[in-house]
């Protein structure tokens, strides 16, 4: 008789079993992962901010510090300590001002505003991911946001984009909590509507192109109320609308008094429009665009700030009208350039091929996963919140291309793209788990 040979022991779990364990582990430990990501973001951000110290690498940083210093010393919103200005949106200055006052003008303290904004964005990315699919989605989104190089770099630089991401995520989360829900009191929903509206108003004053998004989100939240309860809680909507409008209206009133003109947010829309729509503009030229001929005329005619803004706007529109074919082609090129991994910087010493490599290797996998989420909409129907995120990204990509495009302008959209990418991964994991159970 022959003796049966025992089957060899399986030393490794089959791929599908491992997939099930990974998915289950992510869901079971999602909150812990998000908290770890929170701490990681804070440690990396603070550490990098300390390394950068008080050195200001970019012109925009110097402008933001000058405006903050002027406000802190009682001179108002001015660049020269005398003449009122609205050349820069004020929202970011309002966020930097408390850090400046508490620290006595420390650049490091002002850098920490962006670091804390990124840390807050990590947590709200977790909450948003949990809403669109599962706790695992939130955990993945939080971890990627915490480690994403472009977000870390921008957060530790005195730029408004990461605080804008935080305000955007805060508006979405608190706005969702203002919707009718079982066990949630009316007063709590009104409080959430108030916070959401104030966040949206401050976001508009921080990055004005998000003003369209804020209006869209208010309308979307009202529509969601109708879809969930077949009624609209008009008190909640009223609080949301009024809270959203109060800061922009207040700033517009200040501009009417100080500048004797209607200026909703800032007076740099004209130059930004001209930099992106003029004879020498290209998809990636941004602030490198040669507009010296227009500047010469402006100097000769001694235009004031508001008049200069209107002049540049008129010239950009006139160029587009006279060159419709080139204007349409350039616009399409700028739309595509929104998805670039590099910039042609004015400050060339701050640019390196290593940065470009890291940027490309981290961004494009996330973008492809987010696009896959859209492509798989039939297999995995889109959650209403995912549809909203896709709409926000699309609208802002199209809006940014009206002016000129730059890598850091896309930063808030990258945070939303990461949530969509995480949703793709967790949907695929869940699908594999279901197929394993079925077998």
Secondary structure, DSSP 4 states (H G I P E B T S, - for coil): -PPPPPPPPP-S--HHHHHHHHHHHHHHTHHHHHHHHHHHHHHHHHHHHHHHTT---SHHHHHHHHHHHHHHTT--SBSSSSSB--SS-SHHHHHHHHHHHHHTS-HHHHHHHHHHHHHHHHHHHHHHHHHHT-HHHHHHHHHHHHH-HHHHHHHTTT-SHHHHHHHHHHHHHHHHHTS--TT--HHHHHHHHHHHHHHHHHHHHHSGGGHHHHHHHHHHHHHHHHHHHSS--HHHHHHHHHHHHHHHHHHHHHHHHHHSS--SS-S-HHHHHHHHSSTT--TTTGGGS--HHHHHHHHHHT--HHHHHHHHHHHHHHHHHHTHHHHHHHHHHHHHHTT-S----SSGGG--HHHHHHHHHHHHHHHHHHHHHHHTTTTSPPPHHHHHHHHHHHHHHHHHTTS---GGGGHHHHHHHHHHHHHHHHHHHHHHHHHHHH-
